Each structure stands twice: as C-alpha cells, then as structure tokens.
Amino acid sequence: MSEDIRPGEAPEVYALRVAREKATDVATHQPGNWVLGADTIVVIDDTILGKPCDLADGFRMLRLLSGRTHRVMTAFVLLDPNGQAYASQVVTSWVAFKPLADAQIHEYLATGEPSDKAGAYAVQGIGAALVERVDGSYTNVVGLPLEEVLEVLRAVGFSDHGTA
C-alpha cells in the first residue's frame, strides 16, 4: 500500500483512498469480518502535510502552521464481511495554531512526540501547547472522529461496548 499523494489528488480523495486501502489490506487477512480503516491528514493551503521525515521537515511543517489555521481531515471506511464498503466519510476540523518562536518549535521537536504525527504535532499530548483553538471534532484531530464512527457502527448493530 502506498501513501504517496498522486498528482492532482485532492486531500479528501487522498484520505479516503488511503483509509480504504488500509481497510482492504486488513480485510484480506480477516475475511468475514467487519473492518474499519482510517487515515488522518493535516492540510494547509491545499497542501497535505504527512508525517515528518526528519527534524528539519518537522520544523518546516510547524513553521508553516505557526499563527495560522489549518484543516485536519480524517477519512474512515467501514467494510462489511464481504469486503464491500458499507460506509465512508471524511470529517474535517479546523485547528488554529498560536504564533510559535523557533526556539519553541525546536523544544517541541526535541520531545520526539511529533516524529510520527501528521503535521508534526499531537494535540492530545505536549503539542496541545501549540494550539490556540479547535473548531469541530477534537477526537478527529486526535485521529478518529468518535461520534461519526460510533454512529456508523450503531447503524450496523454494534453497541458502544464493541459487540454486535
């Protein structure tokens, strides 16, 4: 499975494609089961920010986000036991960053927290100090829009306790 962005691929289309590919990959190893796949991306100026490849890339991303508002999009796809898409959705939240000094960015990067996070930050961790405001689903920014996912799971008979 490739998480490379295809030329001209819109952020919503990219996130849905990757979520579907993740779900399909799992479904091939778990035939006959419901499978949920998801992918979260950070988007600013219609540019998708993935996980930073190194500290310099993380610095570049956080400098770009500093003092600005960006979108966090999570796509999820629920496959039925036959491997067919039962539901798919993209949830978008808006995150406003505080203006960040270079020293603050370097200190945050030194924690190691941003190394495997889209956009080089984790709102549920130390990265919360970088955020001024979240408009929309907070759990979406963390990585899975729980309200929307639970709504879909309830529609197919799953309870809030994980059983059908």
C-alpha positions as CSV (number, residue, x, y, z in Angstrom):
1,M,0.0,0.0,0.0
2,S,1.4,3.4,-1.0
3,E,0.7,6.5,1.0
4,D,2.2,8.7,-1.8
5,I,0.0,11.5,-3.0
6,R,-1.0,11.1,-6.6
7,P,-0.6,14.1,-8.9
8,G,-3.7,16.3,-8.7
9,E,-5.2,14.2,-5.9
10,A,-7.4,16.4,-3.7
11,P,-6.9,16.0,0.1
12,E,-10.3,14.4,0.7
13,V,-9.8,11.9,-2.2
14,Y,-6.3,11.1,-0.9
15,A,-7.5,10.5,2.7
16,L,-10.4,8.3,1.5
17,R,-8.2,6.3,-0.8
18,V,-5.6,5.6,1.9
19,A,-8.3,4.7,4.5
20,R,-9.9,2.3,2.0
21,E,-6.5,0.7,1.2
22,K,-5.8,0.2,4.9
23,A,-9.2,-1.4,5.5
24,T,-8.8,-3.6,2.4
25,D,-5.4,-4.8,3.5
26,V,-6.7,-5.8,6.9
27,A,-9.8,-7.4,5.3
28,T,-7.7,-9.7,3.2
29,H,-6.3,-11.2,6.5
30,Q,-9.6,-11.1,8.3
31,P,-12.2,-12.5,5.8
32,G,-15.8,-12.5,7.0
33,N,-15.3,-9.6,9.5
34,W,-16.3,-6.0,9.6
35,V,-13.2,-3.8,9.1
36,L,-12.7,-0.1,9.8
37,G,-9.8,1.7,8.2
38,A,-8.9,5.4,8.8
39,D,-6.4,8.0,7.8
40,T,-5.8,11.4,9.2
41,I,-4.1,14.2,7.3
42,V,-3.2,17.9,8.0
43,V,-4.0,20.3,5.2
44,I,-2.8,23.9,4.8
45,D,-3.1,25.9,1.6
46,D,-4.4,22.7,0.0
47,T,-1.1,21.0,0.8
48,I,-1.2,17.7,2.6
49,L,1.3,17.5,5.5
50,G,2.2,13.9,6.3
51,K,4.5,12.6,9.0
52,P,7.8,14.5,9.1
53,C,10.7,12.5,7.6
54,D,13.3,14.2,9.9
55,L,13.6,17.1,12.4
56,A,14.2,19.6,9.6
57,D,10.9,18.5,7.9
58,G,9.1,18.7,11.3
59,F,10.5,22.3,11.8
60,R,9.3,23.2,8.3
61,M,5.8,21.9,9.0
62,L,5.4,23.6,12.4
63,R,6.8,26.9,11.0
64,L,4.2,26.7,8.2
65,L,1.4,26.1,10.8
66,S,2.6,28.8,13.2
67,G,0.0,31.5,13.8
68,R,-2.4,30.0,11.1
69,T,-5.5,27.9,10.9
70,H,-5.4,24.6,9.1
71,R,-7.7,21.6,8.4
72,V,-7.4,18.2,10.0
73,M,-9.2,15.6,7.9
74,T,-9.9,12.0,8.9
75,A,-11.4,9.7,6.4
76,F,-12.8,6.4,7.5
77,V,-14.2,3.4,5.6
78,L,-16.2,0.5,7.1
79,L,-16.1,-2.7,5.1
80,D,-18.7,-5.3,5.5
81,P,-17.9,-9.0,6.0
82,N,-17.8,-9.4,2.2
83,G,-15.1,-6.7,1.9
84,Q,-17.5,-4.1,0.4
85,A,-17.7,-0.5,1.6
86,Y,-20.7,-0.1,3.9
87,A,-19.9,3.5,4.8
88,S,-17.2,6.0,4.1
89,Q,-16.9,9.6,5.4
90,V,-14.4,12.4,5.7
91,V,-14.6,14.6,8.9
92,T,-12.9,18.0,8.9
93,S,-11.9,20.0,11.9
94,W,-10.2,23.4,11.9
95,V,-7.2,24.0,14.2
96,A,-5.7,27.4,14.9
97,F,-2.1,27.4,16.0
98,K,-0.5,30.0,18.2
99,P,2.4,32.0,16.8
100,L,5.5,29.9,17.5
101,A,9.0,31.1,18.1
102,D,11.8,29.0,16.5
103,A,13.0,28.0,20.0
104,Q,9.6,26.7,20.9
105,I,9.4,24.6,17.8
106,H,12.9,23.2,18.4
107,E,12.0,22.3,22.1
108,Y,8.8,20.5,20.9
109,L,10.7,18.6,18.2
110,A,13.3,17.5,20.8
111,T,10.5,15.7,22.8
112,G,10.2,13.2,19.9
113,E,6.4,13.5,20.0
114,P,5.9,14.9,16.5
115,S,8.1,12.3,14.7
116,D,5.2,10.0,13.7
117,K,2.3,12.5,13.6
118,A,0.7,14.1,10.5
119,G,1.6,17.8,10.5
120,A,4.3,17.1,13.1
121,Y,2.1,17.6,16.2
122,A,-0.1,15.7,18.6
123,V,-3.0,17.8,20.0
124,Q,-3.6,15.1,22.7
125,G,0.0,15.5,24.0
126,I,2.6,18.2,24.6
127,G,1.5,19.6,21.2
128,A,-1.6,20.9,22.9
129,A,0.5,23.9,24.0
130,L,0.9,24.9,20.3
131,V,-2.9,25.1,19.7
132,E,-5.0,28.1,20.2
133,R,-8.3,26.6,19.2
134,V,-10.0,23.6,17.7
135,D,-13.3,24.1,15.8
136,G,-15.1,20.8,15.1
137,S,-14.4,17.4,16.4
138,Y,-11.5,17.2,18.9
139,T,-11.3,13.4,18.5
140,N,-11.0,13.9,14.8
141,V,-7.8,15.9,15.4
142,V,-6.5,13.2,17.7
143,G,-7.0,10.7,14.9
144,L,-10.5,9.2,14.8
145,P,-13.8,11.1,14.8
146,L,-15.5,9.0,17.5
147,E,-19.1,10.5,17.2
148,E,-19.2,9.8,13.5
149,V,-17.6,6.4,13.7
150,L,-19.9,5.3,16.5
151,E,-23.0,6.5,14.5
152,V,-22.0,4.2,11.6
153,L,-21.2,1.3,13.9
154,R,-24.5,1.6,15.7
155,A,-26.3,1.5,12.3
156,V,-24.9,-1.9,11.7
157,G,-25.7,-3.2,15.1
158,F,-22.6,-2.7,17.1
159,S,-23.1,-1.4,20.7
160,D,-20.9,1.2,22.4
161,H,-19.3,-1.8,24.1
162,G,-17.9,-3.3,20.9
163,T,-20.3,-6.1,20.4
164,A,-22.9,-6.7,17.7
